[in-house]
Amino acid sequence: DLVEGITRLMRCDAHDPVNLGNPDERTILELAESILKCCNGTMSKIVFSPLPVDDPKQRRPDLTKAKRLLDWQPRVSFGEGLERTLAWFRQYPNIKR
């Protein structure tokens, strides 16, 4: 979804910022727990660290401009995107990251 949105933005005449992302808001803890759940048998643990001073408390993009200018909105759900990402990492375990 994001690559498609960026591609459409590059081909657009707009020069203003355009939010791209997913409006389904979740906490970092929910994200971490979802990743652990998908990685059956992992030895990974969730580590809690202090938040940076300027850390945003809300991460929910307003996609109004993306819909209007780019005819774009996300199509892949969080769960499906996570599964696809993990499948890619499993397929290419030796790629340096």
HUVEN-V158520 format. One line per field, one symbol per residue. phi: phi as a letter, one per 30 degrees, with the letter a starting at -180 (. if undefined). psi: psi as a letter, one per 40 degrees, with the letter a starting at -180 (. if undefined). A space follows every 10 residues. Layout:
phi=???
psi=???
This chain:
phi=.ddddddddd dcddbcdbdb lbdddbdddd ddddddddce idcdbdccbd ddecdddbbb ddcedddddc hbadccdedd dddddddddd dbdcddc
psi=dddddddddd eieieiihhi aheghiiddd ddddddddgh eieiihhhii iidehiehgh ihedddddde fiiidhiddd dddddddddd dgeehh.
